[in-house]
Amino acid sequence: MLYKTIPEILKLFAHLLCKLLGQPSVSNLETQLHDKYVQIQQLEEQERALYRVISKIRASLELEKIFRTATKETCKLLRIERIAVYRFDENWGGEFVSEFEFAEPGWDDVDTLGKNTVWNDSYLQEHQGGRYRNNETLVVSDVYAIGLSQCHLEILEQFHIRAYATAPIFVGKKLWGVLAAYQHSQPHEWKKLEIQFLSQIATQLGFAVKQAEFLAQAEQKAAELHKANEQQDILFNLVAEIRESLNLETLFKTTAREIRKALRTDRVSIFRFYPESNYTSGEFVSENVLPEYDSTIAIKVMDDCFGEKYAVAYHQGRIQVLSDIYQAGLKDCHLQLLEQFQIKAQIVVPLMKGKTLWGLLCVHQCRCSREWKTPEIQFIRQLAAQFNVALEHSELLEQSRSQAHQLAQANHALELANSQLEKLSKLDGLTKIANRHCFDEFLEQEWVRLGRTENYLSLVLFDIDYFKGYNDSYGHLAGDECLIQVARAAQAVLKRPTDLLARYGGEEFIVILPNTNELGAIKVTKLIQKSIQQLKIPHKNQNNFQSFLTVSLGVAIHKPTAKSSPQDLINAADKALYKAKEQGRNRWVCAAKL
């Protein structure tokens, strides 16, 4: 007895229901679902392959390696038999690049598109890239089914091409080439995802070519910069030698050697005209030449036409640049002269001594013709300009050195005088100790320094008791002498080079004591007071105060901070001095710490 299982009955029921409702059957839906699943898998596989290609493109700087990787990955993923790269030339013809091609086994020994096969398509040439200029792809599933001309078919048959898909490769906005996928054995129905992947790979290859172009440009610029720097170094060294040397023969040899080395040329010679020849004759006085070429040294050259036709132009700064002597339209006599020295290309620059055409700087290429570059010509021109200076001033260089030596001596004397003047500007004219200006600068400097180290700074401010009375009794000359003696006595107390005694004004003096706490400051204060008392300078007009001259002193101690200022310290010392006077003079008072 026939029977069906419940799942089969349900499936049959669902099929009938879909049919009644006009919807796709379950089987169709399953098939569609499976197709979608396969499509998603293919898309994921393509994305992984694309990621691998992009990663390798970014990791590599070698264009051949990038293309080989990309063509191989594309060939494997699309499961086709060959991937090739076609590169356009300037005339919109082109060739297949063998280094960039990949073919599956069995097809790699067939007549390939490689070996840089030239394939000039008249349509592409006529339309300058045709559809590819518009970033369009071309897809052919079977070359025999699209109505191609017989000549076109014969070309495709030559390479066993049955189906193909192509995508343009753009480098920036320029159409560079075409990425082509080929099937040899049979027709091939190209899927949308396959064409999309081919286009994506072509886009990434365009980026790779652009990257390679940027790298090549950077390397070329780096090489040019290196060469320019090398030439500038040689120029700098030569200029230094030219300006320092008195020996012209040494200059000739050095210049010829360094120019030939810098330009990598075959010979560099220096030619000098005979003074009375009117530029019709002369000889080569120095050269640097490769061993395989003849020397020009001491060869006498007679050229009547140079004096008549070319001397004036060279006198005005003309430079002759010949890339190929046989393409320069020279006269036979001139050509024979150049052939005598095996010259194929040359640069000739005038050498001037003042306003006189002294000679010629000649750069020769003997092996073959040569396209001289603008920086090379400029380099030779710069050297010739410096050489002209040497020719004109070589006999005066020794005199210049003597003058320079004298100038150096004068500068040294001036520096000493300025130094002495600066010292005098900081001294008090009478006592020869520091003046108020010097005190202000030094106090500010020490304030900043000790503020960083958090150390003490002390001031001792003192003045002579009843000094006005002293002047009235003994006269101003005696008063000046008194100030001098007081300054000397106080200065003798200070033993450290960092301590400073200054005349603060009139009969007032001030002492700066860096790195000195209260105990040290009081000790110095007492010594100053005692030292001045020991002078025993008579002073009878002190209101019967003392019979000898005395001083009153105020002391202030502080650690400099950002919240206080040097003036605060001065004010504190001044107040302490005022208290000492209030208390009867001839004494010291220490201010409270700030």
PERAUR-V259048 format. One record per residue. N is the residue number from 0. RES is the residue in one letter. SS is DSSP state (~ for helix, > for strand, _ for the rest). PSI is psi in degrees with one decimal (999 if undefined). BURIAL is + if it has 9 or more other C-alpha atoms within 8 Angstrom, else -. Layout:
BEGIN
n:res:ss:psi:burial
N:RES:SS:PSI:BURIAL
N:RES:SS:PSI:BURIAL
END
This chain:
BEGIN
n:res:ss:psi:burial
0:M:_:131.1:-
1:L:_:139.3:-
2:Y:_:159.7:-
3:K:_:149.3:-
4:T:_:162.6:-
5:I:~:-45.3:-
6:P:~:-37.5:-
7:E:~:-39.4:-
8:I:~:-42.9:+
9:L:~:-39.3:-
10:K:~:-40.6:+
11:L:~:-41.8:-
12:F:~:-42.6:-
13:A:~:-37.3:+
14:H:~:-45.0:+
15:L:~:-39.9:-
16:L:~:-42.7:-
17:C:~:-37.0:+
18:K:~:-42.0:+
19:L:~:-36.8:-
20:L:_:-2.2:-
21:G:_:24.3:-
22:Q:_:159.4:-
23:P:_:147.6:-
24:S:_:166.3:+
25:V:~:-39.7:+
26:S:~:-41.3:-
27:N:~:-42.4:-
28:L:~:-40.4:+
29:E:~:-41.6:-
30:T:~:-45.3:-
31:Q:~:-40.3:-
32:L:~:-41.7:-
33:H:~:-42.6:-
34:D:~:-42.5:-
35:K:~:-39.7:-
36:Y:~:-45.9:-
37:V:~:-41.7:-
38:Q:~:-41.3:-
39:I:~:-40.8:-
40:Q:~:-43.5:-
41:Q:~:-41.6:-
42:L:~:-42.3:+
43:E:~:-40.5:-
44:E:~:-41.1:+
45:Q:~:-43.0:+
46:E:~:-39.6:-
47:R:~:-42.4:-
48:A:~:-41.5:+
49:L:~:-40.9:+
50:Y:~:-41.6:-
51:R:~:-42.7:-
52:V:~:-46.5:+
53:I:~:-42.4:+
54:S:~:-42.1:-
55:K:~:-34.2:+
56:I:~:-46.0:+
57:R:~:-26.8:-
58:A:~:-22.3:-
59:S:_:150.0:+
60:L:_:0.4:+
61:E:_:116.3:-
62:L:~:-41.4:+
63:E:~:-42.5:-
64:K:~:-40.1:-
65:I:~:-47.4:+
66:F:~:-40.5:+
67:R:~:-42.1:+
68:T:~:-46.5:+
69:A:~:-44.8:+
70:T:~:-38.0:+
71:K:~:-47.3:+
72:E:~:-41.1:+
73:T:~:-43.6:+
74:C:~:-43.0:+
75:K:~:-43.3:-
76:L:~:-43.2:+
77:L:~:-8.3:-
78:R:_:47.9:-
79:I:_:179.7:+
80:E:_:-16.6:+
81:R:>:142.5:+
82:I:>:129.3:+
83:A:>:160.9:+
84:V:>:124.7:+
85:Y:>:128.0:+
86:R:>:128.1:+
87:F:>:149.5:+
88:D:_:-173.2:-
89:E:_:-26.9:-
90:N:_:12.5:-
91:W:_:12.0:+
92:G:_:-165.2:+
93:G:>:-173.6:+
94:E:>:156.6:+
95:F:>:132.9:+
96:V:_:113.6:+
97:S:~:-34.6:+
98:E:~:-18.5:-
99:F:~:0.8:+
100:E:_:149.5:+
101:F:>:134.1:+
102:A:>:147.1:+
103:E:_:152.4:+
104:P:_:140.3:-
105:G:_:-24.4:-
106:W:_:-6.8:+
107:D:_:-13.2:+
108:D:_:1.9:-
109:V:_:163.2:-
110:D:_:111.0:-
111:T:_:168.5:-
112:L:_:-3.1:+
113:G:_:-154.6:+
114:K:_:34.2:+
115:N:_:50.4:+
116:T:_:123.0:+
117:V:>:130.3:-
118:W:_:93.7:-
119:N:_:110.6:+
120:D:_:116.4:-
121:S:~:-35.1:-
122:Y:~:-45.5:-
123:L:~:-37.5:+
124:Q:~:-42.9:+
125:E:~:-37.0:-
126:H:_:14.6:-
127:Q:_:53.7:+
128:G:_:-9.1:+
129:G:~:-137.4:+
130:R:~:-26.1:-
131:Y:~:-27.1:+
132:R:~:-26.2:+
133:N:~:14.1:-
134:N:_:37.0:-
135:E:_:149.8:+
136:T:_:163.6:+
137:L:>:126.2:-
138:V:>:125.2:-
139:V:>:115.8:+
140:S:_:-29.4:+
141:D:_:116.6:+
142:V:~:-20.7:+
143:Y:~:0.0:-
144:A:~:9.2:-
145:I:_:9.8:-
146:G:_:38.3:-
147:L:_:154.2:-
148:S:_:158.5:-
149:Q:~:-38.7:-
150:C:~:-36.6:-
151:H:~:-40.9:-
152:L:~:-38.1:+
153:E:~:-37.4:-
154:I:~:-43.9:-
155:L:~:-39.5:+
156:E:~:-32.0:+
157:Q:~:-34.1:-
158:F:_:16.2:+
159:H:_:39.5:-
160:I:_:122.8:+
161:R:_:-32.4:+
162:A:>:151.6:+
163:Y:>:155.8:+
164:A:>:136.7:+
165:T:>:149.2:+
166:A:>:138.8:+
167:P:>:148.8:+
168:I:>:116.3:+
169:F:>:136.4:+
170:V:>:102.8:+
171:G:_:-121.9:-
172:K:_:4.5:-
173:K:>:132.3:-
174:L:>:112.0:+
175:W:>:-40.6:+
176:G:>:-162.4:+
177:V:>:136.4:+
178:L:>:121.4:+
179:A:>:135.3:+
180:A:>:129.4:+
181:Y:>:141.7:+
182:Q:>:126.8:+
183:H:_:-41.9:+
184:S:_:-28.5:-
185:Q:_:167.4:-
186:P:_:164.9:+
187:H:_:124.5:+
188:E:_:108.1:-
189:W:_:130.6:+
190:K:_:156.9:-
191:K:~:-40.4:-
192:L:~:-34.3:-
193:E:~:-43.9:+
194:I:~:-39.0:+
195:Q:~:-43.1:-
196:F:~:-41.8:+
197:L:~:-41.8:+
198:S:~:-40.0:+
199:Q:~:-41.4:+
200:I:~:-41.0:+
201:A:~:-40.1:+
202:T:~:-44.2:+
203:Q:~:-34.1:+
204:L:~:-36.0:+
205:G:~:-42.3:+
206:F:~:-39.4:+
207:A:~:-42.7:+
208:V:~:-42.2:+
209:K:~:-43.2:+
210:Q:~:-41.8:+
211:A:~:-38.3:+
212:E:~:-44.2:-
213:F:~:-42.7:-
214:L:~:-43.6:+
215:A:~:-41.8:-
216:Q:~:-42.3:-
217:A:~:-42.1:-
218:E:~:-39.8:-
219:Q:~:-44.9:-
220:K:~:-39.6:-
221:A:~:-41.3:-
222:A:~:-42.3:-
223:E:~:-41.1:-
224:L:~:-40.9:-
225:H:~:-43.2:-
226:K:~:-41.0:-
227:A:~:-42.0:+
228:N:~:-40.1:-
229:E:~:-43.8:+
230:Q:~:-38.6:+
231:Q:~:-37.0:-
232:D:~:-45.3:-
233:I:~:-42.9:+
234:L:~:-44.5:+
235:F:~:-45.5:-
236:N:~:-39.0:-
237:L:~:-42.0:+
238:V:~:-42.0:+
239:A:~:-44.0:-
240:E:~:-41.6:+
241:I:~:-40.7:+
242:R:~:-20.6:-
243:E:~:-28.5:-
244:S:_:144.8:+
245:L:_:-8.0:-
246:N:_:105.3:-
247:L:~:-34.8:+
248:E:~:-40.4:-
249:T:~:-40.8:-
250:L:~:-43.1:+
251:F:~:-49.9:+
252:K:~:-42.9:+
253:T:~:-44.8:+
254:T:~:-47.9:+
255:A:~:-44.2:+
256:R:~:-48.4:+
257:E:~:-35.4:+
258:I:~:-45.5:+
259:R:~:-38.6:+
260:K:~:-41.5:-
261:A:~:-39.3:+
262:L:~:-6.2:-
263:R:_:50.0:-
264:T:_:176.7:+
265:D:_:-32.5:+
266:R:>:141.5:+
267:V:>:124.9:+
268:S:>:152.3:+
269:I:>:121.1:+
270:F:>:135.3:+
271:R:>:131.7:+
272:F:>:145.3:+
273:Y:_:133.2:+
274:P:_:-38.2:-
275:E:_:13.7:-
276:S:_:-5.9:+
277:N:_:37.5:-
278:Y:_:25.7:+
279:T:_:-12.6:+
280:S:>:160.2:+
281:G:>:-166.4:+
282:E:>:158.3:+
283:F:>:123.0:+
284:V:>:-14.6:+
285:S:>:152.9:+
286:E:>:163.6:+
287:N:>:120.7:+
288:V:>:148.1:+
289:L:_:149.7:-
290:P:_:-29.4:-
291:E:_:-2.7:-
292:Y:_:153.8:+
293:D:_:150.5:-
294:S:_:148.2:-
295:T:_:-3.5:+
296:I:>:133.0:+
297:A:_:6.2:-
298:I:_:127.3:-
299:K:>:131.3:-
300:V:>:128.6:-
301:M:>:124.5:-
302:D:_:91.6:-
303:D:~:-33.8:-
304:C:~:-21.2:-
305:F:~:-47.4:+
306:G:~:-35.2:+
307:E:~:-40.3:-
308:K:~:-28.2:-
309:Y:~:-22.0:+
310:A:~:-41.6:+
311:V:~:-43.1:-
312:A:~:-44.0:+
313:Y:~:-35.6:+
314:H:~:-30.9:+
315:Q:_:5.9:-
316:G:_:12.2:-
317:R:_:142.2:+
318:I:>:129.0:+
319:Q:>:124.8:-
320:V:>:113.5:+
321:L:>:117.5:+
322:S:_:-29.8:+
323:D:_:114.0:+
324:I:~:-23.9:+
325:Y:~:-6.9:-
326:Q:~:12.9:-
327:A:_:0.3:-
328:G:_:32.7:-
329:L:_:154.6:-
330:K:_:157.7:-
331:D:~:-39.6:-
332:C:~:-38.8:-
333:H:~:-40.7:-
334:L:~:-42.2:+
335:Q:~:-37.1:-
336:L:~:-43.5:-
337:L:~:-39.3:+
338:E:~:-28.6:+
339:Q:~:-31.3:-
340:F:_:16.5:-
341:Q:_:28.0:+
342:I:_:129.9:+
343:K:_:-30.6:+
344:A:>:152.2:+
345:Q:>:160.1:+
346:I:>:130.3:+
347:V:>:124.3:+
348:V:>:135.2:+
349:P:>:146.0:+
350:L:>:121.4:+
351:M:>:139.4:+
352:K:>:98.7:+
353:G:_:-120.4:-
354:K:_:12.5:-
355:T:>:136.6:-
356:L:>:104.0:+
357:W:>:-42.1:+
358:G:>:-159.7:+
359:L:>:139.7:+
360:L:>:117.6:+
361:C:>:124.4:+
362:V:>:117.8:+
363:H:>:136.4:+
364:Q:>:117.0:+
365:C:_:-25.8:+
366:R:_:-41.6:-
367:C:_:176.7:-
368:S:_:165.1:+
369:R:_:132.8:+
370:E:_:107.6:-
371:W:_:135.7:-
372:K:_:153.1:-
373:T:~:-45.0:-
374:P:~:-32.8:-
375:E:~:-42.5:+
376:I:~:-41.8:+
377:Q:~:-38.4:-
378:F:~:-45.7:+
379:I:~:-40.0:+
380:R:~:-43.5:+
381:Q:~:-42.4:+
382:L:~:-42.4:+
383:A:~:-38.9:+
384:A:~:-41.8:+
385:Q:~:-36.0:+
386:F:~:-36.7:+
387:N:~:-39.9:+
388:V:~:-41.6:+
389:A:~:-41.2:+
390:L:~:-40.7:+
391:E:~:-33.7:+
392:H:~:8.5:-
393:S:~:-40.2:+
394:E:~:-16.1:-
395:L:~:-2.7:-
396:L:~:-40.3:+
397:E:~:-40.4:-
398:Q:~:-39.3:-
399:S:~:-38.8:-
400:R:~:-41.4:-
401:S:~:-44.0:-
402:Q:~:-38.6:-
403:A:~:-38.7:-
404:H:~:-43.4:-
405:Q:~:-40.4:-
406:L:~:-39.3:-
407:A:~:-41.1:-
408:Q:~:-42.1:-
409:A:~:-40.6:-
410:N:~:-40.4:-
411:H:~:-43.7:-
412:A:~:-38.7:-
413:L:~:-40.1:-
414:E:~:-42.2:-
415:L:~:-42.9:-
416:A:~:-41.3:-
417:N:~:-39.1:-
418:S:~:-43.3:-
419:Q:~:-39.9:-
420:L:~:-39.4:-
421:E:~:-40.6:-
422:K:~:-44.1:-
423:L:~:-33.6:-
424:S:~:-16.4:-
425:K:_:3.6:+
426:L:>:146.7:+
427:D:_:130.1:+
428:G:_:-31.7:-
429:L:_:-54.9:-
430:T:_:-14.8:+
431:K:_:20.0:-
432:I:_:178.2:+
433:A:>:145.4:+
434:N:_:-176.9:+
435:R:~:-40.4:+
436:H:~:-45.2:-
437:C:~:-41.5:+
438:F:~:-46.8:+
439:D:~:-44.5:-
440:E:~:-45.8:-
441:F:~:-39.9:-
442:L:~:-43.3:+
443:E:~:-42.4:+
444:Q:~:-47.2:-
445:E:~:-32.6:+
446:W:~:-46.4:+
447:V:~:-45.6:+
448:R:~:-47.8:-
449:L:~:-21.5:+
450:G:~:-32.8:+
451:R:~:-36.0:-
452:T:~:-7.8:-
453:E:_:43.4:+
454:N:_:165.9:+
455:Y:>:149.4:+
456:L:>:127.0:+
457:S:>:148.1:+
458:L:>:141.5:+
459:V:>:112.0:+
460:L:>:124.5:+
461:F:>:154.7:+
462:D:>:164.6:+
463:I:>:130.3:+
464:D:_:132.0:+
465:Y:_:45.0:-
466:F:~:-31.5:+
467:K:~:-42.0:-
468:G:~:-35.7:+
469:Y:~:-45.8:+
470:N:~:-40.6:+
471:D:~:-36.0:-
472:S:~:-41.4:-
473:Y:~:-12.2:+
474:G:_:160.8:+
475:H:~:-31.5:-
476:L:~:-42.0:-
477:A:~:-35.3:+
478:G:~:-42.1:+
479:D:~:-43.6:+
480:E:~:-37.0:-
481:C:~:-45.1:+
482:L:~:-39.8:+
483:I:~:-45.1:+
484:Q:~:-40.0:+
485:V:~:-43.4:+
486:A:~:-42.9:+
487:R:~:-40.8:+
488:A:~:-43.4:+
489:A:~:-39.5:+
490:Q:~:-34.4:-
491:A:~:-23.9:-
492:V:~:-33.7:+
493:L:_:119.4:+
494:K:_:-22.6:-
495:R:_:142.1:-
496:P:_:-18.6:-
497:T:_:-14.4:-
498:D:_:145.2:+
499:L:>:129.4:+
500:L:>:131.5:+
501:A:>:151.4:+
502:R:>:116.6:+
503:Y:>:-26.6:+
504:G:>:130.7:-
505:G:_:-122.3:-
506:E:_:13.0:+
507:E:>:139.2:+
508:F:>:156.5:+
509:I:>:144.6:+
510:V:>:131.1:+
511:I:>:126.1:+
512:L:>:89.8:+
513:P:>:153.0:+
514:N:_:41.2:+
515:T:_:122.3:+
516:N:_:-171.9:+
517:E:~:-44.4:-
518:L:~:-46.2:-
519:G:~:-39.8:-
520:A:~:-42.5:+
521:I:~:-37.4:+
522:K:~:-46.2:-
523:V:~:-39.8:+
524:T:~:-46.6:+
525:K:~:-40.1:+
526:L:~:-39.9:+
527:I:~:-47.0:+
528:Q:~:-45.3:+
529:K:~:-41.8:-
530:S:~:-38.8:+
531:I:~:-37.9:+
532:Q:~:-38.1:+
533:Q:_:-13.7:-
534:L:_:-28.8:-
535:K:_:49.7:-
536:I:_:119.9:-
537:P:>:140.4:-
538:H:_:89.2:+
539:K:_:-19.6:-
540:N:_:67.4:-
541:Q:_:33.2:+
542:N:_:42.4:-
543:N:_:24.5:-
544:F:_:-56.1:-
545:Q:_:159.8:+
546:S:_:-11.7:+
547:F:>:159.6:+
548:L:_:137.0:+
549:T:_:170.5:+
550:V:>:154.1:+
551:S:>:143.5:+
552:L:>:141.6:+
553:G:>:133.9:+
554:V:>:138.9:+
555:A:>:139.2:+
556:I:>:139.2:+
557:H:>:149.6:+
558:K:>:115.1:+
559:P:_:137.3:+
560:T:_:170.6:-
561:A:_:-20.3:-
562:K:_:-6.3:-
563:S:_:175.9:-
564:S:_:163.3:+
565:P:~:-32.5:+
566:Q:~:-32.7:-
567:D:~:-40.6:-
568:L:~:-41.7:+
569:I:~:-43.7:+
570:N:~:-39.2:-
571:A:~:-42.5:+
572:A:~:-37.6:+
573:D:~:-42.2:+
574:K:~:-39.6:+
575:A:~:-40.2:+
576:L:~:-40.6:+
577:Y:~:-40.0:+
578:K:~:-38.7:+
579:A:~:-38.5:+
580:K:~:-39.5:+
581:E:~:-34.8:-
582:Q:_:3.0:-
583:G:_:1.5:-
584:R:_:176.9:+
585:N:_:45.6:+
586:R:_:170.7:+
587:W:>:153.2:+
588:V:>:135.0:+
589:C:>:125.9:+
590:A:_:154.9:+
591:A:_:147.7:-
592:K:_:140.4:-
593:L:_:999:-
END
